[in-house]
Amino acid sequence: MVRQSVLASQSSDFPRWYQDVVSKAELAENGPVRGTMVIRPYGYAIWERMQEDMNRRIKAAGAQNAYFPLFIPESYLSREAEHVEGFSPELAVVTHAGGKELEEPIVVRPTSETVIGEYLAKWVSSYRDLPLLLNQWSNVVRWELRPRLFLRTSEFLWQEGHTAHASREDAAAYASRIHRGVYEEFMTDLLAIPVFRGRKTRQERFAGAINTLTLEGMMRDGKALQMGTSHELGQNFARAFGIRYASAQSGQQELCWTTSWGTSTRMVGGLIMTHGDDAGLLLPPRLAPIQVLVLVVKDGDGVRDAATRVVAELTDAGVRAELDADLDTSFGRRVVDAELKGIPVRVEIGPRDLAAGQATVVRRIDGSKETLPVDGVARYVTEALGADQQALFERAVRFRDDRTADVETIDEAREAASAGFARIPWAALGEDGERTLAESAITVRCLTRPDGDVPDSDSEPDTLAIVARAY
């Protein structure tokens, strides 16, 4: 069984449990300015693994990485009225620099549609320049009134993609490709997090967009977390910034159709709250920075050498393995720390184990413990990591499905959302019902089809609304 740690329990105080995990697993700490975050090396290693995998998928979808400024002239935001209205409460604005008041205030980047729109207008002149597919990895600032590490911080890390297309159909197809072929596959394949795939309602979509596609995960307290979004911006930003191209058919200047899409360090928070237990993190093996920790239980002739050989064999087999021979720290404390950090597998070797030619293998995800011949550890661990990745995903799917209720009325939806998600026909809810639920802090997370796919419009027959309380 998993050893109990010094965390609050999920069932008695979920928010405190979350804070304890972030702190005691050494993921992050509050920064010196309210709402900012210091990401510690282990937390950043998890983000780096996410970043590397996502970056590969984004490039496979044809986008190229670029970088745009942190500072944006305030006038840029005002060019798209809905966009500036949506972000105004969250903006951080610089009015003084270099010892004097600026002629025009500068906004610290909350998102980059405006500044990138300015440069898309310079770089696109002909249909031959399209589609133009860009992505950047950066930080953004959205002034947060109620900050929580990873979930809502005033500054966070993310990737944001921005594209320009010759037609609405091409833009919509690319936004959908990112939504499903990049984001959803990343979340299910690497993070082992099942998500509902759908479109946002008119009230919930991104400011300035004509359609927002979203992926919604269920956390272990039954609340929803928006994991990633992909937006069709129509021609709103193209019109505001003059993003035009010469048509292949007529040679006339036409407005481009643009998209934007993003995921952030919020996914680290989602990872914690989807898989964690009362002992700490549970990291999917494909994601874990350290997949196997080989612990020297106690000093003895040849123990450290044997443990080092096991690490080398695992590394040669493609496993991310590390040696823990810190005998100045008690074995019990090292075990608790490994469980807190969610390391998928521990291999424990002591003098008695070595004398018997054996090692003890402990799997974090199911808590099982087996004694194996030392020379068979690498083969067993490689198979166990694959099985545990799938087991973690299946467990999350069962949890989500068990706490998703199909309902017919607003009152039933409100009751179901006290413990999980409710799925209700959109025709029975509608925008009036959406506003009614909002009075109880329950939102429509997305609109989806009965088969789990994305409806083409809010008015598509048989459309379902997923409603929940959310972070």
C-alpha positions in Angstrom: 0.0 0.0 0.0 1.0 3.6 -0.5 2.6 5.1 2.6 0.7 8.1 4.0 2.4 11.4 3.9 2.0 14.7 5.7 -0.7 16.1 3.4 -4.2 17.2 4.1 -6.6 14.6 2.7 -8.5 15.2 -0.5 -11.8 14.3 1.0 -11.6 16.6 4.0 -9.9 19.7 2.5 -9.2 19.5 -1.2 -7.9 23.1 -1.6 -5.5 22.5 1.3 -4.4 19.1 -0.1 -3.6 20.8 -3.5 -1.5 23.5 -1.8 0.3 20.9 0.3 1.2 18.9 -2.8 2.5 21.9 -4.7 4.6 22.9 -1.7 5.8 19.5 -0.4 6.5 17.9 -3.8 8.6 21.0 -4.4 6.8 22.1 -7.5 6.3 25.9 -7.0 6.1 28.7 -4.5 4.5 32.1 -4.4 6.6 34.9 -5.9 7.4 38.2 -4.3 4.6 40.0 -6.1 1.1 38.8 -5.3 -0.1 36.4 -8.0 3.3 35.5 -9.3 4.9 32.1 -9.1 8.3 30.6 -8.7 8.5 27.3 -10.4 11.0 25.0 -8.7 13.2 22.7 -10.7 11.1 19.6 -10.3 7.9 21.5 -11.3 9.8 23.0 -14.2 11.0 19.6 -15.3 7.4 18.4 -15.5 6.6 21.6 -17.6 9.6 20.9 -19.8 8.4 17.4 -20.6 5.0 18.9 -21.5 6.6 21.6 -23.6 8.8 19.2 -25.5 6.0 16.9 -26.4 3.6 19.7 -27.3 6.2 21.5 -29.3 6.8 18.3 -31.4 3.1 18.0 -32.1 2.7 21.7 -33.0 5.5 21.5 -35.5 4.1 18.3 -37.0 0.9 20.3 -37.6 3.0 22.7 -39.7 3.4 25.7 -37.3 6.8 27.4 -36.9 8.0 29.0 -33.6 8.6 32.7 -33.4 8.7 35.3 -30.7 6.8 38.6 -30.3 7.3 41.4 -27.7 6.1 41.4 -24.1 5.1 45.0 -24.4 2.2 46.0 -26.6 1.0 49.6 -27.4 -2.3 50.2 -25.7 -3.8 51.4 -29.0 -3.3 48.0 -30.5 -5.9 46.4 -28.1 -8.4 49.1 -28.8 -8.6 48.3 -32.5 -10.7 45.2 -31.8 -13.5 46.4 -29.4 -14.7 43.0 -28.1 -11.2 41.9 -27.5 -10.2 44.9 -25.4 -13.5 44.8 -23.5 -12.9 41.2 -22.6 -9.4 41.7 -21.3 -9.6 45.2 -19.7 -10.2 44.0 -16.1 -7.0 41.8 -16.3 -4.6 44.2 -17.9 -1.3 45.3 -16.4 -0.4 48.7 -17.9 3.0 50.5 -17.9 2.6 54.3 -17.7 6.1 55.3 -16.7 9.5 54.2 -17.9 13.0 55.7 -18.1 12.1 58.1 -15.3 9.3 59.8 -17.2 5.7 59.3 -18.2 5.2 57.5 -21.5 3.4 59.2 -24.4 1.3 56.1 -24.9 0.7 53.5 -22.1 2.1 50.0 -22.8 0.2 46.9 -22.0 2.1 43.9 -20.6 1.1 41.0 -22.9 -2.2 39.3 -21.8 -2.3 37.4 -25.2 -0.8 38.3 -28.6 -3.6 38.5 -31.2 -3.1 42.3 -31.6 0.7 42.5 -31.8 0.9 39.4 -34.0 -1.9 40.8 -36.2 0.2 43.9 -36.8 3.0 41.7 -38.2 0.8 39.3 -40.1 -0.4 42.3 -42.0 3.2 43.0 -43.0 4.1 39.5 -43.9 1.0 38.4 -45.9 0.5 40.0 -49.3 -0.6 37.1 -51.6 -2.4 33.8 -51.4 1.1 32.3 -51.8 1.9 33.4 -48.3 -1.0 31.4 -46.9 -1.6 29.6 -44.7 0.9 31.3 -42.3 1.2 29.2 -39.2 3.0 30.6 -36.2 3.5 29.6 -32.5 5.4 31.2 -29.6 6.4 30.0 -26.2 6.3 32.9 -23.7 4.9 34.3 -20.5 1.7 36.4 -20.3 0.3 38.6 -17.6 -3.4 38.7 -16.6 -3.9 40.4 -13.3 -5.6 37.8 -11.1 -7.7 38.8 -8.1 -7.8 35.3 -6.5 -4.5 33.6 -7.4 -3.7 29.9 -7.0 -0.4 28.4 -8.0 -0.5 26.9 -11.5 -4.3 27.4 -11.8 -4.6 31.1 -11.8 -1.6 33.3 -11.5 -1.0 36.8 -12.7 1.9 35.7 -14.7 2.1 32.2 -16.3 3.9 30.3 -19.1 2.2 29.1 -22.2 2.3 28.5 -25.9 0.1 30.6 -28.2 -0.5 29.8 -31.8 -1.6 32.3 -34.4 -2.5 31.6 -38.0 -3.8 33.3 -41.1 -5.8 31.5 -43.9 -7.4 32.3 -47.2 -10.8 30.9 -46.3 -13.1 30.4 -43.3 -13.2 26.7 -44.1 -9.4 26.4 -44.0 -9.1 28.4 -40.8 -11.9 26.3 -39.1 -10.2 23.0 -40.2 -6.9 24.1 -38.8 -8.4 25.3 -35.4 -10.1 21.8 -35.3 -6.8 20.1 -36.1 -5.1 21.8 -33.2 -8.0 21.1 -30.9 -8.2 17.4 -31.5 -5.1 16.3 -33.3 -2.6 18.2 -31.1 -4.2 19.2 -27.8 -6.6 16.3 -27.1 -4.1 13.7 -28.2 -1.4 15.3 -26.0 -3.7 15.3 -23.0 -4.8 11.7 -23.4 -1.6 10.2 -24.6 1.0 12.0 -22.4 -1.0 13.4 -19.5 -3.4 10.4 -19.2 -6.2 13.0 -18.7 -9.6 12.3 -20.4 -11.3 15.4 -21.6 -14.7 16.5 -22.9 -14.3 17.9 -26.4 -16.7 20.7 -27.4 -17.4 24.3 -28.4 -18.0 27.2 -26.0 -21.3 28.9 -25.9 -21.6 32.5 -27.1 -21.3 33.8 -23.6 -18.2 31.8 -22.8 -16.2 32.0 -26.0 -12.9 34.0 -26.3 -13.2 37.8 -26.7 -13.2 38.6 -30.4 -13.7 35.0 -31.6 -16.5 33.7 -33.7 -16.0 30.2 -32.3 -14.0 28.7 -29.4 -13.2 25.0 -29.2 -12.4 23.7 -25.7 -11.2 20.6 -23.8 -12.6 20.2 -20.3 -11.1 17.9 -17.7 -12.7 16.7 -14.4 -10.7 17.2 -11.3 -10.9 14.8 -8.3 -13.2 17.2 -6.4 -15.7 17.1 -9.3 -14.9 20.5 -10.7 -14.0 21.3 -14.3 -10.7 22.7 -15.5 -10.4 24.2 -19.0 -7.3 22.5 -20.3 -6.8 24.1 -23.7 -8.7 26.2 -26.3 -8.6 26.8 -30.0 -10.3 29.9 -31.5 -11.7 30.8 -34.9 -11.3 34.6 -35.0 -13.1 35.0 -38.2 -12.1 38.2 -40.0 -12.3 40.4 -36.9 -8.6 40.8 -36.3 -7.8 40.8 -40.0 -10.2 43.7 -40.5 -8.8 45.6 -37.5 -5.1 45.2 -38.6 -5.5 45.0 -42.3 -4.4 41.4 -42.8 -5.1 41.0 -46.5 -4.0 38.9 -49.4 -4.3 39.0 -53.2 -6.7 36.3 -54.3 -5.6 33.6 -56.7 -8.9 33.8 -58.6 -9.6 37.5 -58.9 -6.3 39.1 -57.9 -8.4 41.4 -55.6 -7.4 42.1 -52.0 -9.3 39.8 -49.6 -9.4 39.7 -45.8 -7.7 36.7 -44.2 -9.3 34.4 -41.7 -7.3 33.9 -38.5 -7.1 31.6 -35.6 -5.4 31.5 -32.2 -5.0 28.6 -29.7 -3.2 28.0 -26.4 -2.3 25.9 -23.5 -0.4 26.8 -20.3 1.2 25.8 -17.1 -2.4 25.4 -15.9 -2.0 21.9 -17.2 0.4 21.2 -14.3 -2.4 22.1 -11.9 -4.8 19.9 -13.9 -2.3 17.0 -13.7 -2.1 17.3 -9.9 -5.8 17.4 -9.4 -6.7 14.7 -11.9 -4.3 12.0 -10.7 -3.0 12.9 -7.2 -3.9 11.0 -4.0 -3.4 11.5 -0.3 0.3 10.6 -0.7 1.0 13.2 -3.3 1.5 13.3 -7.0 0.8 10.5 -9.4 2.7 11.1 -12.6 1.9 9.3 -15.8 5.1 7.3 -16.7 5.4 8.9 -20.2 5.5 12.3 -18.6 7.5 11.7 -15.4 10.9 13.4 -15.4 12.1 10.5 -13.3 10.4 7.2 -14.2 12.3 5.0 -11.9 14.2 5.8 -8.7 16.7 3.2 -7.6 17.2 3.5 -3.9 20.1 2.1 -1.9 18.3 1.0 1.3 21.3 0.5 3.5 25.0 0.5 2.9 26.8 -2.8 2.4 29.3 -4.5 0.2 28.5 -4.0 -3.4 25.0 -2.5 -2.8 25.8 0.9 -4.4 27.5 -0.8 -7.3 24.6 -3.1 -7.9 22.2 -0.1 -7.8 24.3 1.8 -10.2 24.3 -1.1 -12.6 20.5 -1.3 -12.5 20.3 2.5 -13.3 22.6 1.9 -16.2 20.5 -1.0 -17.5 17.3 1.0 -17.2 18.9 4.0 -19.0 20.1 1.7 -21.8 16.5 0.5 -22.1 15.3 4.0 -22.7 14.0 4.6 -19.1 14.6 7.8 -17.3 16.2 6.4 -14.1 18.1 8.0 -11.2 20.1 6.7 -8.3 19.3 7.6 -4.7 22.2 6.7 -2.5 21.6 9.5 0.1 22.2 7.5 3.2 22.3 10.6 5.4 18.5 10.8 4.9 16.4 7.9 6.4 15.0 5.4 4.0 11.5 6.1 5.2 11.9 9.8 4.4 13.2 9.1 1.0 10.3 6.7 0.2 7.8 9.4 1.3 9.5 12.0 -0.9 9.4 9.7 -3.9 5.7 9.1 -3.4 5.1 12.8 -2.9 6.8 13.5 -6.2 4.8 10.8 -8.0 7.8 8.8 -9.3 6.1 5.9 -11.0 8.5 3.1 -9.9 10.9 2.6 -7.1 13.6 -0.1 -7.1 14.9 -0.8 -3.6 18.2 -2.6 -3.1 19.8 -3.4 0.3 22.4 -5.8 1.6 19.9 -8.6 2.2 18.4 -8.1 -1.3 21.8 -8.2 -2.9 22.8 -11.4 -1.0 19.7 -13.1 -2.4 20.3 -11.6 -5.9 17.0 -9.7 -5.7 15.5 -6.2 -5.7 12.1 -4.9 -4.5 10.1 -3.1 -7.1 7.3 -0.8 -5.9 4.8 0.7 -8.4 3.4 4.1 -7.3 0.2 3.9 -9.3 -1.3 0.7 -7.9 0.9 0.4 -4.8 2.0 -3.1 -5.6 5.3 -4.5 -4.4 7.3 -7.4 -6.0 10.6 -9.1 -5.3 12.4 -9.8 -8.5 15.9 -11.1 -9.6 18.2 -8.1 -10.0 18.9 -9.1 -13.6 15.2 -9.1 -14.5 14.4 -5.6 -13.1 14.9 -3.7 -16.3 12.6 -5.9 -18.4 9.9 -5.9 -15.8 10.0 -2.1 -15.2 9.8 -1.4 -18.9 6.6 -3.4 -19.2 5.2 -2.0 -16.0 5.6 1.6 -17.1 3.5 1.0 -20.2 0.8 -0.8 -18.2 0.7 1.9 -15.5 0.3 4.7 -18.1 -2.8 2.9 -19.5 -4.1 2.1 -16.0 -3.9 5.7 -14.9 -5.9 6.9 -17.9 -8.6 4.2 -17.5 -8.9 5.1 -13.8 -9.4 8.8 -14.7 -12.0 7.9 -17.3 -14.0 5.8 -14.8 -13.9 8.6 -12.2 -15.1 11.1 -14.7 -17.8 8.9 -16.1 -19.1 7.9 -12.7 -19.5 11.5 -11.7 -21.1 12.7 -15.0 -24.9 12.6 -14.8 -27.4 12.8 -17.6 -30.2 15.2 -16.7 -33.2 16.8 -18.2 -33.9 19.9 -16.1 -32.1 22.9 -14.8 -32.7 21.9 -11.2 -31.3 18.4 -11.9 -28.2 20.0 -13.5 -27.7 22.2 -10.5 -27.9 19.3 -8.2 -25.5 17.1 -10.3 -23.0 19.9 -10.5 -22.6 19.9 -6.7 -20.5 16.7 -7.1 -19.4 16.5 -10.7 -20.6 17.3 -14.3 -24.1 17.3 -15.6 -25.0 16.6 -19.3 -28.2 18.2 -20.4 -29.9 18.8 -23.8 -28.9 22.3 -24.9 -32.5 22.8 -26.1 -33.7 22.3 -22.6 -31.2 24.7 -21.1 -30.5 27.5 -23.7 -29.0 30.9 -22.9 -31.7 31.7 -20.4 -30.9 28.5 -18.4 -27.1 29.2 -18.8 -27.7 32.6 -17.1 -29.8 30.9 -14.4 -27.1 28.4 -13.6 -24.4 31.1 -13.5 -26.3 32.6 -10.5 -25.2 29.4 -8.7 -21.6 29.7 -10.0 -22.2 26.8 -12.5 -21.2 27.3 -16.1 -21.7 25.6 -19.4 -18.2 24.2 -20.0 -18.9 23.1 -23.6 -21.5 22.0 -26.1 -21.0 18.6 -27.5 -22.7 15.9 -29.5 -24.1 12.6 -28.0 -21.1 10.8 -29.7 -18.6 13.2 -28.0 -17.8 15.1 -31.1 -18.1 18.9 -31.7 -21.4 20.3 -33.0 -21.1 22.6 -36.0 -23.2 25.2 -34.4 -25.1 26.0 -31.1 -28.4 25.2 -32.8 -27.4 21.7 -34.1 -30.1 19.2 -33.2 -29.4 16.9 -30.2 -26.6 19.1 -28.9 -25.7 18.5 -25.3 -24.4 21.0 -22.7 -21.7 19.9 -20.2 -22.2 22.0 -17.1 -20.1 22.1 -13.9 -18.5 24.3 -11.3 -15.1 25.2 -12.5 -11.7 26.6 -11.6 
